[in-house]
């Protein structure tokens, strides 16, 4: 019995010794097996991450291609703005962009030397002895091709005219722009376009107070100081997919931009001090450059040209309670204030011409630019001939 117990008791002891030796022999291999497992896990994570990144980038690229195709290569804004060290906003020189109209069709936008609107890339400075048209987006011709603008049409009719319009400008900005261009272009005259749609509201507020340039885009000052400005400074803003995503996020966080009722619509009489200030600025500019012909050109807002256009105007909700095509108080104030200065009133030429403006937009259409060009050319040519 004891022998058996001894035998039975010693066998496990031998097994433990044998197992201990085996463990000793295998101990150096344990860290290697653990490292291999870690390497496999790490490789698996990297592979999965790589696959995720690959498919994400592929999907985004495909979405960008589809979005760009849907947009026709154009965006509703143009990336052609620059802001110098003094904060003055102008147009880039030799810039190119593709603009998408509200109706969806796309057209190219070029600037040449001096940041002037151009019909083709790398267009040189205009020859001396012509006219310079200054003003806002109506002068620039937002929504139409360069060759369709009234400045280009006037040039084709024998009255050379450089297009120095800059979207966002007011009358004071336009005069400052003209003063900067005069020594470089050496024109014979300056055509100052006063746009009824917004120039009265912008008197006393330089463009750099109302807007900022971020990454070549023109943003309202409040948006430029927020995340919108930071985003537009990145290259992602040039991608159609991200541009539209930022627009949707802006609307989601701020709501759609609803135009506030304009005081100049409901109480134009109260704007007479502003009108006089505008007239003084133009007269002072003309007195500063007596060697030049300075001609004011009044451009009425679309709803002031007739009943039918008032129904089509993007401002129609603002004027639904009025008869705006019969109210020309601001025009009359300006004409009285500048009684001795040369001027062109475009209201008669544009009256009852709803086709003179773009659909769902108050900017001049190609037809409107043609009408304006004819009126300007006829008036300037008659002035040149004299009585």
C-alpha positions in Angstrom: 0.0 0.0 0.0 2.7 2.4 0.9 4.7 1.5 -2.1 1.7 2.3 -4.2 1.2 5.6 -2.4 4.9 6.4 -2.9 4.7 5.5 -6.5 1.5 7.4 -7.0 2.9 10.4 -5.1 6.2 10.6 -7.1 4.7 10.4 -10.6 3.1 13.9 -10.3 6.4 15.2 -9.0 8.2 14.0 -12.0 5.5 15.5 -14.3 5.8 18.8 -12.6 9.6 18.8 -13.0 9.3 17.8 -16.7 6.7 20.5 -17.2 8.9 23.1 -15.5 11.7 22.2 -17.8 9.4 22.5 -20.8 8.2 25.9 -19.5 11.8 27.0 -19.1 12.6 26.0 -22.6 9.5 27.7 -24.0 9.7 30.9 -21.8 11.9 32.8 -24.3 9.3 32.3 -27.0 6.4 33.9 -25.1 7.2 37.6 -25.7 7.7 36.8 -29.5 4.2 35.3 -29.7 2.7 38.3 -27.9 4.4 40.7 -30.2 3.1 38.9 -33.2 -0.4 39.1 -31.9 0.0 42.9 -31.4 1.5 43.3 -34.9 -1.5 41.4 -36.4 -4.0 43.5 -34.4 -2.2 46.8 -35.4 -2.0 45.7 -39.0 -5.7 44.9 -38.9 -6.6 48.4 -37.5 -4.4 50.1 -40.1 -5.9 48.1 -42.9 -9.5 48.9 -41.8 -8.6 52.5 -41.4 -7.1 52.6 -44.9 -10.1 51.0 -46.4 -12.4 53.5 -44.6 -10.3 56.4 -45.8 -10.2 55.1 -49.3 -13.9 54.6 -49.6 -14.6 58.0 -47.9 -12.4 59.8 -50.3 -13.8 58.0 -53.2 -17.4 58.8 -52.2 -16.5 62.5 -51.6 -14.7 62.7 -55.0 -17.7 61.1 -56.7 -20.1 63.5 -54.9 -17.9 66.5 -55.9 -17.9 65.4 -59.5 -21.7 65.0 -59.5 -22.2 68.4 -57.7 -19.9 70.2 -60.1 -21.6 68.6 -63.1 -25.0 69.7 -61.7 -23.7 73.2 -61.1 -22.3 73.4 -64.6 -18.9 74.3 -63.1 -20.3 77.5 -61.7 -21.1 78.8 -58.2 -23.6 81.5 -57.1 -20.7 83.6 -55.9 -17.5 84.7 -57.6 -14.1 84.4 -56.1 -12.4 87.5 -57.6 -12.2 90.0 -54.7 -9.1 91.3 -53.0 -8.6 93.6 -49.9 -5.4 95.7 -49.8 -3.4 96.6 -46.7 -5.7 99.7 -46.1 -8.8 97.5 -46.1 -10.0 98.8 -49.5 -12.0 96.1 -51.4 -11.3 95.8 -55.1 -11.3 93.1 -57.8 -8.3 90.9 -58.4 -6.3 91.5 -61.6 -6.3 88.8 -64.3 -8.9 86.7 -62.3 -11.2 84.0 -63.7 -14.4 82.5 -62.3 -17.6 80.8 -63.4 -20.8 82.3 -62.1 -24.1 80.4 -61.9 -27.2 82.5 -62.4 -30.3 82.0 -60.3 -31.9 80.2 -63.2 -29.0 77.7 -63.4 -27.1 78.7 -66.5 -23.4 79.5 -66.2 -21.2 82.1 -67.8 -17.5 83.0 -67.4 -16.2 86.1 -65.5 -12.8 87.6 -66.2 -11.0 90.6 -64.9 -8.1 92.1 -66.8 -5.4 94.6 -65.9 -6.3 97.0 -63.0 -9.1 94.6 -62.0 -11.5 95.8 -64.8 -14.2 93.5 -66.1 -12.8 91.8 -69.2 -14.2 89.7 -72.1 -11.2 87.4 -72.1 -8.3 86.4 -69.9 -5.2 88.7 -69.8 -7.0 91.6 -71.3 -4.7 94.7 -71.2 -5.5 98.1 -69.8 -7.9 100.3 -71.9 -6.4 102.9 -74.2 -6.4 106.5 -73.0 -9.1 108.8 -74.1 -12.2 106.7 -73.3 -14.7 106.6 -70.6 -14.7 104.8 -67.2 -18.0 103.6 -65.9 -18.0 103.2 -62.1 -20.6 101.8 -59.7 -21.7 98.5 -58.2 -22.8 95.1 -59.6 -25.2 96.7 -62.1 -22.2 98.3 -63.8 -20.1 95.1 -63.4 -22.9 93.2 -65.1 -23.6 90.5 -62.6 -25.6 87.9 -64.4 -24.5 88.7 -67.9 -21.4 88.1 -70.0 -18.8 90.8 -70.3 -19.6 91.5 -73.9 -23.3 92.0 -73.0 -22.7 94.8 -70.4 -23.6 98.3 -71.4 -19.9 99.3 -71.1 -18.9 96.7 -73.7 -21.9 97.6 -75.9 -21.1 101.3 -75.8 -17.5 100.5 -76.8 -18.8 98.5 -79.8 -20.9 101.5 -80.7 -17.9 103.8 -80.9 -17.9 105.2 -77.3 -14.9 103.4 -75.6 -15.8 102.6 -72.0 -13.9 100.7 -69.4 -16.0 98.6 -66.9 -14.8 99.5 -63.4 -17.9 98.3 -61.6 -17.4 96.4 -58.4 -20.2 94.4 -56.7 -20.9 95.8 -53.2 -19.8 99.3 -54.0 -21.8 102.5 -53.1 -21.5 105.9 -54.8 -18.6 107.0 -52.5 -16.7 103.7 -53.2 -17.2 104.2 -56.9 -15.8 107.8 -56.8 -12.8 106.6 -54.9 -12.3 103.8 -57.5 -12.5 106.4 -60.3 -9.9 108.6 -58.6 -7.5 105.7 -58.3 -8.0 104.7 -62.0 -7.7 108.2 -63.6 -3.9 108.5 -63.6 -3.5 105.0 -64.8 -6.2 105.0 -67.6 -6.2 108.7 -68.5 -9.9 108.8 -69.5 -11.8 111.6 -71.1 -14.7 111.2 -68.7 -16.3 109.3 -65.8 -19.8 107.9 -65.9 -21.1 107.5 -62.3 -24.0 105.1 -62.1 -26.3 105.7 -59.2 -28.3 102.5 -58.4 -31.7 103.2 -56.8 -31.8 99.7 -55.4 -29.2 100.2 -52.7 -27.0 103.3 -53.2 -29.1 105.5 -50.9 -28.8 102.9 -48.1 -25.0 102.7 -48.5 -24.2 106.4 -48.3 -21.7 107.0 -45.4 -20.8 103.3 -45.2 -17.7 102.3 -47.2 -17.7 98.9 -48.7 -15.1 97.7 -46.2 -17.4 98.4 -43.3 -20.2 96.3 -44.8 -18.1 93.5 -46.3 -14.9 91.6 -45.8 -12.8 89.5 -48.2 -12.0 85.9 -47.2 -10.1 83.7 -49.5 -11.1 85.8 -52.5 -14.8 85.7 -51.6 -16.9 88.7 -50.6 -18.7 88.1 -47.3 -20.9 90.3 -45.1 -18.9 91.6 -42.2 -20.8 89.6 -39.6 -20.3 86.3 -41.5 -16.7 87.0 -42.2 -16.0 87.2 -38.4 -17.7 83.9 -37.7 -17.0 80.3 -38.9 -18.1 81.2 -42.4 -15.1 83.4 -42.8 -12.7 80.8 -41.5 -14.2 78.2 -43.9 -14.1 80.5 -46.9 -10.4 81.1 -46.4 -9.7 77.3 -46.9 -9.4 75.5 -50.2 -12.4 73.5 -49.3 -14.6 76.5 -50.1 -13.5 76.1 -53.8 -15.1 72.6 -53.9 -18.7 72.7 -54.9 -19.7 70.0 -52.5 -18.3 71.8 -49.4 -19.4 75.2 -50.7 -23.0 74.1 -50.8 -22.7 72.2 -47.5 -21.5 75.4 -45.8 -24.4 77.3 -47.3 -26.9 74.8 -46.0 -25.2 74.9 -42.5 -25.4 78.7 -42.6 -29.1 78.6 -43.4 -29.7 76.0 -40.7 -27.9 78.0 -38.0 -29.0 81.5 -39.1 -32.2 80.9 -41.1 -32.7 82.2 -44.6 -31.7 85.8 -45.2 -35.0 87.8 -45.4 -34.5 91.4 -46.7 -35.6 93.9 -44.1 -38.2 96.5 -45.3 -36.3 99.3 -46.9 -37.0 102.8 -45.4 -36.3 104.4 -48.8 -39.3 102.6 -50.2 -41.8 103.6 -47.6 -40.5 107.1 -46.8 -38.3 108.3 -49.6 -38.9 112.0 -48.5 -36.9 111.3 -45.4 -33.8 110.5 -47.6 -33.4 114.0 -49.0 -30.4 114.8 -46.7 -28.8 111.6 -48.0 -29.5 112.6 -51.5 -27.9 116.0 -51.0 -24.9 114.3 -49.5 -24.6 112.1 -52.5 -24.9 115.1 -54.9 -22.2 117.0 -52.9 -19.8 114.0 -53.2 -20.3 113.9 -57.0 -19.9 117.6 -57.4 -16.8 117.6 -55.3 -15.3 114.8 -57.4 -16.1 116.7 -60.6 -14.5 119.9 -59.2 -11.4 117.9 -58.3 -11.0 116.8 -62.0 -12.2 119.8 -64.0 -10.4 118.4 -67.1 -12.8 115.4 -67.2 -16.4 115.1 -68.1 -18.2 113.7 -65.1 -21.7 112.5 -65.9 -24.2 111.1 -63.4 -26.5 108.3 -64.6 -29.6 107.4 -62.6 -30.6 103.7 -62.8 -34.0 103.0 -61.4 -34.8 99.9 -59.3 -36.7 97.3 -61.3 -40.1 97.7 -59.6 -40.1 101.5 -60.3 -40.2 100.8 -64.1 -43.7 99.5 -64.4 -46.6 97.5 -63.0 -45.7 94.2 -64.6 -42.1 94.3 -63.5 -43.2 95.2 -59.9 -45.1 91.9 -59.9 -42.0 90.0 -61.0 -39.4 91.8 -58.8 -37.6 90.0 -56.0 -38.7 93.0 -53.9 -42.4 92.5 -54.7 -43.3 91.6 -51.1 -41.8 95.0 -50.0 -43.9 97.0 -52.4 -47.1 95.0 -52.5 -48.9 97.8 -50.5 -47.6 100.6 -52.8 -47.7 101.8 -56.4 -43.9 102.0 -56.8 -43.9 102.6 -60.5 -45.6 106.0 -59.8 -43.2 107.1 -57.0 -40.0 108.7 -58.3 -39.2 110.8 -55.3 -35.5 109.7 -55.0 -34.9 110.3 -58.7 -36.5 113.7 -58.5 -34.4 114.6 -55.4 -31.2 113.7 -57.2 -32.0 115.6 -60.3 -32.9 118.7 -58.3 -29.7 118.4 -56.3 -27.6 118.2 -59.4 -29.5 120.6 -61.6 -26.3 122.1 -63.1 -24.4 118.9 -63.6 -24.6 116.7 -66.7 -26.8 113.6 -66.1 -28.6 110.8 -67.7 -32.0 109.6 -66.5 -32.5 105.9 -67.5 -36.1 105.7 -66.2 -37.8 106.7 -69.5 -35.8 104.1 -71.5 -36.5 101.3 -69.0 -40.2 102.1 -68.4 -42.5 99.2 -69.1 -39.6 97.0 -70.1 -39.9 94.0 -67.7 -37.5 92.1 -70.0 -34.8 94.6 -69.1 -34.1 92.8 -65.8 -33.2 89.2 -65.1 -35.8 86.7 -63.9 -35.9 86.5 -60.0 -33.1 89.1 -59.9 -33.1 92.9 -60.0 -30.0 93.1 -62.1 -30.1 94.2 -65.7 -30.6 91.5 -68.3 -28.7 91.5 -71.7 -31.7 93.4 -73.1 -31.6 95.9 -70.3 -27.8 96.5 -70.8 -28.5 97.1 -74.5 -31.2 99.6 -73.7 -29.0 101.4 -71.2 -26.1 101.4 -73.7 -28.2 103.0 -76.4 -29.3 105.8 -74.1 -25.8 106.4 -72.8 -24.3 106.5 -76.3 -26.9 108.8 -77.7 -26.6 111.2 -74.8 -22.8 111.3 -74.7 -22.6 111.6 -78.5 -25.0 114.5 -78.5 -23.0 116.2 -75.8 -19.8 115.8 -77.7 -21.4 117.4 -80.8 -22.7 120.3 -78.8 -25.7 122.5 -79.5 
